[in-house]
């Protein structure tokens, strides 16, 4: 939606204000005035303007502006994805205005033979602003890649969750690693059975981690009774980007899956993401921001998503273009999440 708004409205409006484009009807009026046909020009002004298919169709390049000068769709998509993720188009419009002003400066400077600074000079032979040369006009990306791990499957103990932020949905990794202690003189292992969490988590997420730890221990005891991993190993769970505060009740099933991945020595596929809170008995509870989270998943290249069964109605209201190509599973309890992440368990 933002890309379409930018292409049809923001770009031509910005280029017109920068003198790079003009309305076709303005050129026609000038041509008639040049022929001393003032009366006809005044008559045309009183007529209702004919509607074009889109506002963009009503614009043409100004005199002296290269016909190839344009902001391509790939550049606009990059602006939306890496510079202006927030709701609305205010920041997107500011970036487009910045590009238009710089293009106008370059056109005038080259026409008059003026010398520009290295930063303002055109870096390529083309007048097209593309994804490749976008940084020459608006600087480096504000947002970085959503994926911390490109390896498939992911390292043991790492699972991708989905979070809602003021900028929309985003990928949120949960990392769990084990800390094995030494043994005392009697041969007994020191430590084991404790959980430490880091990553500036709020009170709600800290409670979620405690619940997830209990659920994971119970599940492991049921699936692999002889596995003493949780008894012998201290766990450290971390949510990356520790400088960013995080809170909310939507990471429970991701935390359980992360702990089980480590305990069972089974990695998770890297195109799987999940969101949902978990109760102490393993029920998967509803969460909010489903549309934004689906958008964040698509942006991160996710193909398979696990959602709470109670969120199916919210998912059904999402436009088809966001759901297209996604493998979505709805879970009422954690057993369904386990089956998607690890396959059907074989009890020992």
TACORRA-V257051 format. One record per pair of residues at least 12 apart in sequence whose C-alpha atoms are under 10 Angstrom apart, sorted by the first residue. I is the first residue (numbers start at 1). J is the second residue. If there is no record, write none. Layout:
i-><I & I>
j-><J & J>
This chain:
i-><1 & 2 & 2 & 2 & 2 & 2 & 2 & 2 & 2 & 2 & 2 & 3 & 3 & 3 & 3 & 3 & 3 & 3 & 3 & 3 & 3 & 4 & 4 & 4 & 5 & 5 & 6 & 6 & 6 & 6 & 6 & 6 & 6 & 6 & 6 & 7 & 7 & 7 & 7 & 7 & 7 & 7 & 8 & 8 & 8 & 8 & 9 & 9 & 9 & 9 & 10 & 10 & 10 & 10 & 10 & 10 & 10 & 10 & 11 & 11 & 11 & 11 & 11 & 11 & 11 & 11 & 11 & 12 & 12 & 12 & 12 & 12 & 12 & 12 & 12 & 12 & 12 & 12 & 13 & 13 & 13 & 13 & 13 & 13 & 13 & 14 & 14 & 14 & 14 & 14 & 14 & 14 & 14 & 15 & 15 & 15 & 15 & 15 & 15 & 15 & 15 & 15 & 15 & 15 & 15 & 16 & 16 & 16 & 16 & 16 & 17 & 17 & 17 & 18 & 18 & 18 & 18 & 18 & 18 & 18 & 18 & 18 & 19 & 19 & 19 & 19 & 19 & 19 & 19 & 20 & 20 & 20 & 20 & 20 & 20 & 20 & 20 & 20 & 20 & 20 & 20 & 20 & 20 & 20 & 21 & 21 & 21 & 21 & 21 & 21 & 21 & 22 & 22 & 22 & 22 & 22 & 22 & 23 & 23 & 23 & 23 & 23 & 23 & 23 & 23 & 24 & 24 & 24 & 24 & 24 & 24 & 25 & 25 & 25 & 25 & 25 & 25 & 25 & 26 & 26 & 26 & 27 & 27 & 27 & 27 & 28 & 28 & 29 & 29 & 29 & 29 & 64 & 64 & 64 & 65 & 65 & 65 & 65 & 65 & 65 & 66 & 66 & 66 & 66 & 67 & 67 & 68 & 68 & 68 & 68 & 69 & 69 & 69 & 69 & 69 & 69 & 70 & 70 & 70 & 70 & 70 & 70 & 70 & 71 & 71 & 71 & 71 & 71 & 71 & 71 & 71 & 71 & 72 & 72 & 72 & 72 & 72 & 73 & 73 & 73 & 74 & 74 & 74 & 74 & 74 & 75 & 75 & 75 & 75 & 75 & 75 & 75 & 75 & 75 & 76 & 76 & 76 & 76 & 76 & 76 & 76 & 77 & 77 & 78 & 78 & 78 & 78 & 78 & 79 & 79 & 79 & 79 & 79 & 79 & 79 & 79 & 79 & 79 & 79 & 80 & 80 & 81 & 81 & 81 & 81 & 81 & 81 & 82 & 82 & 82 & 82 & 82 & 82 & 83 & 83 & 83 & 83 & 83 & 83 & 83 & 83 & 84 & 84 & 84 & 84 & 85 & 85 & 85 & 85 & 85 & 85 & 86 & 86 & 86 & 86 & 86 & 87 & 87 & 87 & 95 & 95 & 96 & 96 & 98 & 98 & 99 & 99 & 99 & 99 & 99 & 100 & 100 & 101 & 102 & 102 & 102 & 102 & 102 & 102 & 103 & 103 & 103 & 103 & 103 & 103 & 103 & 105 & 105 & 105 & 106 & 106 & 106 & 106 & 107 & 107 & 109 & 110 & 119 & 119 & 120 & 120 & 121 & 122 & 122 & 123 & 123 & 124 & 145 & 145 & 145 & 146 & 146 & 146 & 146 & 146 & 146 & 146 & 146 & 146 & 147 & 147 & 147 & 147 & 147 & 147 & 147 & 147 & 147 & 147 & 148 & 148 & 148 & 148 & 148 & 149 & 149 & 150 & 150 & 151 & 151 & 152 & 152 & 152 & 152 & 152 & 153 & 153 & 153 & 153 & 153 & 153 & 153 & 154 & 154 & 154 & 154 & 154 & 154 & 154 & 154 & 155 & 155 & 155 & 155 & 155 & 155 & 155 & 155 & 155 & 156 & 156 & 156 & 156 & 156 & 156 & 156 & 156 & 156 & 156 & 156 & 156 & 156 & 156 & 157 & 157 & 157 & 157 & 157 & 157 & 157 & 157 & 157 & 157 & 157 & 157 & 157 & 157 & 157 & 157 & 157 & 157 & 157 & 157 & 158 & 158 & 158 & 158 & 158 & 158 & 158 & 158 & 158 & 158 & 158 & 158 & 158 & 158 & 158 & 158 & 158 & 158 & 158 & 158 & 159 & 159 & 159 & 159 & 159 & 159 & 159 & 159 & 159 & 159 & 159 & 159 & 159 & 159 & 159 & 159 & 159 & 159 & 159 & 159 & 159 & 159 & 160 & 160 & 160 & 160 & 160 & 160 & 160 & 160 & 160 & 160 & 160 & 160 & 160 & 160 & 160 & 160 & 160 & 160 & 160 & 160 & 161 & 161 & 161 & 161 & 161 & 161 & 161 & 161 & 161 & 161 & 161 & 161 & 161 & 161 & 161 & 161 & 161 & 161 & 162 & 162 & 162 & 162 & 162 & 162 & 162 & 162 & 162 & 162 & 162 & 162 & 162 & 162 & 162 & 162 & 162 & 162 & 163 & 163 & 163 & 163 & 163 & 163 & 163 & 163 & 163 & 163 & 163 & 163 & 163 & 163 & 163 & 163 & 163 & 164 & 164 & 164 & 164 & 164 & 164 & 164 & 164 & 164 & 164 & 165 & 165 & 165 & 165 & 165 & 166 & 167 & 167 & 168 & 168 & 168 & 168 & 168 & 168 & 168 & 169 & 169 & 169 & 169 & 169 & 169 & 169 & 169 & 169 & 169 & 169 & 170 & 170 & 170 & 170 & 170 & 170 & 170 & 170 & 170 & 171 & 171 & 171 & 171 & 171 & 171 & 171 & 171 & 171 & 171 & 171 & 172 & 172 & 172 & 172 & 172 & 172 & 172 & 172 & 172 & 172 & 172 & 173 & 173 & 173 & 173 & 173 & 173 & 173 & 173 & 173 & 174 & 174 & 174 & 174 & 174 & 174 & 174 & 174 & 174 & 174 & 174 & 174 & 175 & 175 & 175 & 175 & 175 & 175 & 175 & 175 & 175 & 175 & 175 & 175 & 176 & 176 & 176 & 176 & 176 & 176 & 176 & 176 & 176 & 176 & 176 & 176 & 176 & 176 & 176 & 176 & 176 & 177 & 177 & 177 & 177 & 177 & 177 & 177 & 177 & 177 & 177 & 178 & 178 & 178 & 178 & 178 & 178 & 178 & 178 & 178 & 178 & 178 & 178 & 178 & 179 & 179 & 179 & 179 & 179 & 179 & 179 & 179 & 179 & 180 & 180 & 180 & 180 & 180 & 180 & 181 & 181 & 181 & 188 & 189 & 189 & 189 & 190 & 190 & 190 & 191 & 191 & 191 & 191 & 192 & 192 & 192 & 192 & 192 & 192 & 192 & 192 & 193 & 193 & 193 & 193 & 193 & 193 & 193 & 193 & 193 & 193 & 194 & 194 & 194 & 194 & 194 & 194 & 194 & 194 & 195 & 195 & 195 & 195 & 195 & 195 & 195 & 195 & 195 & 196 & 196 & 196 & 196 & 196 & 196 & 196 & 197 & 197 & 197 & 197 & 197 & 197 & 197 & 198 & 198 & 198 & 198 & 198 & 198 & 199 & 199 & 199 & 199 & 199 & 199 & 199 & 199 & 199 & 199 & 200 & 200 & 200 & 200 & 200 & 200 & 200 & 200 & 200 & 200 & 201 & 201 & 201 & 201 & 201 & 201 & 201 & 201 & 202 & 202 & 202 & 202 & 203 & 203 & 203 & 203 & 204 & 204 & 204 & 204 & 204 & 204 & 205 & 205 & 205 & 205 & 205 & 205 & 205 & 205 & 205 & 206 & 206 & 206 & 207 & 207 & 208 & 208 & 208 & 208 & 208 & 208 & 208 & 208 & 208 & 208 & 208 & 208 & 208 & 209 & 209 & 209 & 209 & 209 & 209 & 209 & 209 & 210 & 210 & 210 & 210 & 211 & 211 & 211 & 211 & 211 & 211 & 211 & 211 & 211 & 211 & 212 & 212 & 212 & 212 & 212 & 212 & 212 & 212 & 212 & 212 & 212 & 212 & 212 & 212 & 213 & 213 & 213 & 213 & 213 & 213 & 213 & 213 & 214 & 214 & 214 & 214 & 214 & 215 & 215 & 215 & 215 & 215 & 215 & 215 & 215 & 215 & 215 & 215 & 215 & 216 & 216 & 216 & 216 & 216 & 216 & 216 & 216 & 216 & 216 & 216 & 216 & 216 & 217 & 217 & 217 & 217 & 217 & 217 & 217 & 218 & 218 & 218 & 219 & 219 & 219 & 219 & 219 & 219 & 220 & 220 & 220 & 220 & 220 & 221 & 222 & 222 & 223 & 223 & 223 & 223 & 223 & 224 & 224 & 224 & 224 & 224 & 224 & 225 & 225 & 226 & 227 & 227 & 227 & 228 & 229 & 229 & 229 & 229 & 230 & 230 & 230 & 230 & 233 & 235 & 235 & 235 & 236 & 237 & 237 & 237 & 238 & 239 & 248 & 248 & 248 & 249 & 249 & 249 & 249 & 249 & 249 & 249 & 249 & 250 & 250 & 250 & 250 & 250 & 250 & 250 & 250 & 250 & 250 & 250 & 250 & 251 & 251 & 251 & 251 & 251 & 251 & 252 & 252 & 252 & 252 & 252 & 252 & 252 & 252 & 252 & 252 & 253 & 253 & 253 & 253 & 253 & 253 & 253 & 253 & 253 & 253 & 253 & 253 & 253 & 253 & 253 & 253 & 253 & 254 & 254 & 254 & 254 & 254 & 254 & 254 & 254 & 255 & 255 & 255 & 256 & 256 & 256 & 256 & 256 & 257 & 257 & 257 & 257 & 257 & 257 & 260 & 260 & 261 & 261 & 264 & 266 & 266 & 267 & 267 & 268 & 268 & 268 & 269 & 269 & 269 & 270 & 270 & 270 & 270 & 271 & 271 & 271 & 271 & 271 & 271 & 271 & 272 & 272 & 272 & 272 & 272 & 272 & 272 & 272 & 272 & 272 & 272 & 273 & 273 & 273 & 273 & 273 & 273 & 273 & 273 & 273 & 273 & 273 & 273 & 274 & 274 & 274 & 274 & 274 & 274 & 274 & 274 & 274 & 274 & 274 & 275 & 275 & 275 & 275 & 275 & 275 & 275 & 275 & 276 & 276 & 276 & 276 & 276 & 276 & 276 & 276 & 276 & 276 & 277 & 277 & 277 & 278 & 278 & 278 & 278 & 279 & 279 & 281 & 281 & 282 & 282 & 282 & 282 & 283 & 283 & 283 & 283 & 283 & 283 & 284 & 284 & 284 & 284 & 284 & 284 & 284 & 284 & 284 & 284 & 284 & 284 & 285 & 285 & 285 & 285 & 285 & 285 & 285 & 285 & 285 & 286 & 286 & 286 & 286 & 286 & 286 & 286 & 286 & 287 & 287 & 287 & 287 & 288 & 288 & 289 & 289 & 289 & 290 & 290 & 290 & 290 & 290 & 290 & 290 & 291 & 291 & 291 & 291 & 291 & 291 & 291 & 291 & 292 & 293 & 294 & 294 & 294 & 294 & 294 & 295 & 295 & 295 & 297 & 297 & 298 & 298 & 298 & 298 & 298 & 302 & 302 & 302 & 303 & 303 & 303 & 303 & 303 & 304 & 304 & 304 & 304 & 304 & 304 & 304 & 305 & 305 & 305 & 305 & 305 & 305 & 305 & 306 & 306 & 306 & 306 & 306 & 306 & 306 & 306 & 306 & 307 & 307 & 307 & 307 & 307 & 307 & 308 & 308 & 308 & 308 & 308 & 308 & 308 & 308 & 309 & 309 & 309 & 309 & 309 & 310 & 310 & 310 & 311 & 311 & 312 & 312 & 312 & 312 & 315>
j-><89 & 76 & 77 & 79 & 80 & 84 & 85 & 87 & 88 & 89 & 92 & 73 & 74 & 75 & 76 & 77 & 78 & 79 & 80 & 89 & 92 & 73 & 76 & 77 & 89 & 93 & 71 & 73 & 76 & 77 & 80 & 89 & 92 & 93 & 96 & 54 & 55 & 56 & 71 & 72 & 73 & 76 & 54 & 55 & 56 & 57 & 54 & 55 & 56 & 93 & 56 & 89 & 90 & 92 & 93 & 94 & 96 & 97 & 56 & 70 & 71 & 76 & 93 & 96 & 97 & 99 & 100 & 55 & 56 & 57 & 58 & 59 & 60 & 61 & 70 & 71 & 96 & 100 & 55 & 56 & 59 & 93 & 96 & 97 & 100 & 93 & 94 & 96 & 97 & 98 & 99 & 100 & 101 & 59 & 61 & 62 & 70 & 71 & 96 & 97 & 99 & 100 & 101 & 103 & 104 & 59 & 60 & 61 & 62 & 100 & 97 & 100 & 101 & 97 & 98 & 99 & 100 & 101 & 102 & 103 & 104 & 105 & 61 & 62 & 63 & 65 & 100 & 101 & 104 & 59 & 60 & 61 & 62 & 63 & 64 & 65 & 66 & 69 & 70 & 100 & 101 & 103 & 104 & 107 & 58 & 59 & 60 & 61 & 62 & 63 & 65 & 58 & 59 & 60 & 61 & 62 & 63 & 55 & 56 & 57 & 58 & 59 & 60 & 61 & 62 & 57 & 58 & 59 & 60 & 61 & 62 & 44 & 45 & 49 & 50 & 58 & 59 & 60 & 45 & 58 & 59 & 59 & 60 & 62 & 63 & 41 & 44 & 41 & 42 & 44 & 45 & 107 & 108 & 111 & 103 & 104 & 107 & 108 & 111 & 127 & 107 & 126 & 127 & 128 & 127 & 128 & 126 & 127 & 128 & 129 & 103 & 107 & 126 & 127 & 128 & 129 & 100 & 103 & 126 & 127 & 128 & 129 & 130 & 96 & 99 & 100 & 127 & 128 & 129 & 130 & 131 & 134 & 128 & 129 & 130 & 131 & 134 & 129 & 130 & 131 & 129 & 130 & 131 & 132 & 134 & 96 & 128 & 129 & 130 & 131 & 132 & 133 & 134 & 135 & 92 & 95 & 96 & 129 & 130 & 131 & 134 & 130 & 131 & 130 & 131 & 132 & 134 & 141 & 91 & 92 & 93 & 95 & 96 & 131 & 134 & 135 & 138 & 141 & 142 & 92 & 95 & 141 & 142 & 143 & 144 & 145 & 299 & 140 & 141 & 142 & 143 & 144 & 145 & 95 & 138 & 139 & 140 & 141 & 142 & 143 & 144 & 141 & 142 & 143 & 167 & 142 & 143 & 166 & 167 & 168 & 169 & 165 & 166 & 167 & 168 & 169 & 166 & 167 & 168 & 137 & 138 & 137 & 138 & 137 & 138 & 129 & 134 & 136 & 137 & 138 & 129 & 137 & 137 & 120 & 121 & 122 & 136 & 137 & 138 & 120 & 121 & 122 & 127 & 128 & 129 & 137 & 120 & 121 & 122 & 120 & 121 & 122 & 127 & 122 & 127 & 121 & 122 & 136 & 137 & 136 & 137 & 136 & 136 & 137 & 136 & 137 & 136 & 171 & 299 & 300 & 170 & 171 & 172 & 173 & 296 & 297 & 299 & 300 & 301 & 160 & 170 & 171 & 172 & 173 & 270 & 299 & 300 & 301 & 302 & 160 & 171 & 172 & 173 & 240 & 173 & 270 & 270 & 271 & 269 & 270 & 267 & 268 & 269 & 270 & 271 & 266 & 267 & 268 & 269 & 270 & 271 & 272 & 261 & 266 & 267 & 268 & 269 & 270 & 271 & 272 & 175 & 261 & 262 & 265 & 266 & 267 & 268 & 269 & 270 & 175 & 176 & 177 & 258 & 259 & 260 & 261 & 262 & 263 & 264 & 265 & 266 & 267 & 268 & 174 & 175 & 176 & 177 & 178 & 237 & 255 & 256 & 257 & 258 & 259 & 260 & 261 & 262 & 263 & 264 & 265 & 266 & 267 & 268 & 173 & 174 & 175 & 176 & 177 & 237 & 238 & 239 & 254 & 255 & 257 & 258 & 259 & 260 & 261 & 262 & 267 & 268 & 269 & 270 & 172 & 173 & 174 & 175 & 176 & 253 & 254 & 255 & 256 & 257 & 258 & 259 & 261 & 267 & 268 & 269 & 270 & 271 & 272 & 273 & 274 & 341 & 172 & 173 & 174 & 175 & 251 & 254 & 255 & 257 & 258 & 268 & 269 & 270 & 271 & 272 & 273 & 274 & 275 & 297 & 302 & 305 & 173 & 174 & 250 & 251 & 252 & 253 & 254 & 255 & 258 & 272 & 273 & 274 & 275 & 276 & 293 & 297 & 305 & 306 & 250 & 251 & 254 & 273 & 274 & 275 & 276 & 289 & 290 & 292 & 293 & 294 & 295 & 296 & 297 & 305 & 306 & 307 & 246 & 247 & 248 & 249 & 250 & 251 & 274 & 275 & 276 & 288 & 289 & 290 & 292 & 293 & 294 & 296 & 297 & 248 & 250 & 288 & 289 & 290 & 291 & 292 & 293 & 294 & 296 & 246 & 289 & 292 & 293 & 296 & 292 & 292 & 296 & 289 & 291 & 292 & 293 & 294 & 295 & 296 & 289 & 290 & 291 & 292 & 293 & 294 & 295 & 296 & 297 & 298 & 299 & 292 & 293 & 294 & 295 & 296 & 297 & 298 & 299 & 300 & 273 & 274 & 293 & 294 & 295 & 296 & 297 & 298 & 299 & 300 & 302 & 239 & 240 & 241 & 246 & 251 & 254 & 273 & 274 & 275 & 296 & 297 & 238 & 239 & 240 & 241 & 251 & 254 & 255 & 258 & 273 & 199 & 237 & 238 & 239 & 240 & 251 & 254 & 255 & 256 & 257 & 258 & 259 & 197 & 198 & 236 & 237 & 238 & 239 & 240 & 254 & 255 & 258 & 259 & 262 & 195 & 196 & 197 & 235 & 236 & 237 & 238 & 239 & 255 & 256 & 257 & 258 & 259 & 260 & 261 & 262 & 263 & 233 & 234 & 235 & 236 & 237 & 238 & 258 & 259 & 262 & 263 & 192 & 195 & 229 & 230 & 232 & 233 & 234 & 235 & 236 & 237 & 259 & 262 & 263 & 191 & 192 & 194 & 195 & 232 & 233 & 234 & 235 & 236 & 192 & 229 & 232 & 233 & 234 & 235 & 232 & 233 & 234 & 232 & 231 & 232 & 233 & 232 & 233 & 234 & 231 & 232 & 233 & 234 & 228 & 229 & 230 & 231 & 232 & 233 & 234 & 235 & 213 & 217 & 228 & 229 & 230 & 231 & 232 & 233 & 234 & 235 & 213 & 230 & 231 & 232 & 233 & 234 & 235 & 236 & 209 & 210 & 213 & 230 & 233 & 234 & 235 & 236 & 237 & 209 & 210 & 234 & 235 & 236 & 237 & 238 & 209 & 210 & 235 & 236 & 237 & 238 & 239 & 236 & 237 & 238 & 239 & 240 & 242 & 237 & 238 & 239 & 240 & 241 & 242 & 243 & 244 & 245 & 246 & 238 & 239 & 240 & 241 & 242 & 243 & 244 & 245 & 246 & 247 & 238 & 239 & 242 & 244 & 245 & 246 & 247 & 248 & 245 & 246 & 247 & 248 & 246 & 247 & 248 & 249 & 246 & 247 & 248 & 249 & 250 & 251 & 246 & 247 & 248 & 249 & 250 & 251 & 252 & 255 & 277 & 247 & 248 & 249 & 249 & 252 & 247 & 248 & 249 & 250 & 251 & 252 & 253 & 255 & 256 & 277 & 278 & 279 & 280 & 237 & 251 & 252 & 253 & 254 & 255 & 256 & 278 & 252 & 255 & 256 & 280 & 252 & 253 & 255 & 256 & 277 & 278 & 279 & 280 & 281 & 282 & 251 & 252 & 253 & 254 & 255 & 256 & 257 & 258 & 259 & 277 & 278 & 279 & 280 & 282 & 230 & 235 & 252 & 255 & 256 & 259 & 260 & 280 & 256 & 279 & 280 & 281 & 282 & 252 & 253 & 255 & 256 & 259 & 260 & 278 & 279 & 280 & 281 & 282 & 334 & 230 & 253 & 255 & 256 & 257 & 258 & 259 & 260 & 261 & 263 & 280 & 282 & 334 & 229 & 230 & 231 & 256 & 259 & 260 & 263 & 280 & 281 & 282 & 256 & 260 & 282 & 334 & 335 & 338 & 259 & 260 & 263 & 264 & 347 & 347 & 347 & 348 & 264 & 345 & 346 & 347 & 348 & 263 & 264 & 345 & 346 & 347 & 348 & 347 & 348 & 348 & 263 & 264 & 348 & 263 & 260 & 262 & 263 & 264 & 259 & 260 & 262 & 263 & 263 & 259 & 262 & 263 & 259 & 255 & 258 & 259 & 255 & 255 & 277 & 287 & 288 & 275 & 276 & 277 & 278 & 285 & 286 & 287 & 288 & 274 & 275 & 276 & 277 & 278 & 284 & 285 & 286 & 287 & 288 & 289 & 308 & 274 & 275 & 276 & 277 & 278 & 287 & 274 & 275 & 276 & 277 & 278 & 279 & 282 & 284 & 285 & 334 & 274 & 275 & 276 & 277 & 278 & 279 & 282 & 283 & 284 & 285 & 306 & 307 & 308 & 333 & 334 & 337 & 338 & 273 & 274 & 275 & 276 & 277 & 278 & 306 & 337 & 275 & 277 & 278 & 278 & 282 & 334 & 337 & 338 & 274 & 334 & 337 & 338 & 341 & 342 & 338 & 342 & 341 & 342 & 342 & 341 & 342 & 341 & 342 & 340 & 341 & 342 & 304 & 341 & 342 & 301 & 302 & 303 & 304 & 297 & 300 & 301 & 302 & 303 & 304 & 305 & 297 & 301 & 302 & 303 & 304 & 305 & 306 & 327 & 328 & 340 & 341 & 293 & 294 & 297 & 300 & 302 & 303 & 304 & 305 & 306 & 307 & 328 & 341 & 293 & 297 & 304 & 305 & 306 & 307 & 308 & 328 & 329 & 337 & 341 & 287 & 288 & 290 & 293 & 305 & 306 & 307 & 308 & 288 & 306 & 307 & 308 & 309 & 310 & 311 & 331 & 334 & 337 & 307 & 308 & 334 & 308 & 332 & 333 & 334 & 333 & 334 & 333 & 334 & 332 & 333 & 334 & 335 & 308 & 331 & 332 & 333 & 334 & 335 & 307 & 308 & 309 & 310 & 330 & 331 & 332 & 333 & 334 & 335 & 336 & 337 & 307 & 308 & 309 & 310 & 311 & 331 & 332 & 333 & 334 & 307 & 308 & 309 & 310 & 311 & 312 & 331 & 332 & 307 & 308 & 310 & 311 & 311 & 314 & 311 & 314 & 315 & 307 & 311 & 312 & 314 & 315 & 317 & 318 & 314 & 315 & 316 & 317 & 318 & 319 & 322 & 323 & 318 & 305 & 315 & 318 & 322 & 323 & 326 & 318 & 322 & 323 & 322 & 326 & 322 & 323 & 324 & 325 & 326 & 325 & 326 & 327 & 324 & 325 & 326 & 327 & 328 & 325 & 326 & 327 & 328 & 329 & 340 & 341 & 326 & 327 & 328 & 329 & 330 & 337 & 340 & 327 & 328 & 329 & 330 & 331 & 336 & 337 & 340 & 341 & 328 & 329 & 330 & 331 & 332 & 337 & 329 & 330 & 331 & 332 & 333 & 334 & 336 & 337 & 329 & 330 & 331 & 332 & 333 & 330 & 331 & 332 & 330 & 331 & 328 & 329 & 330 & 331 & 328>
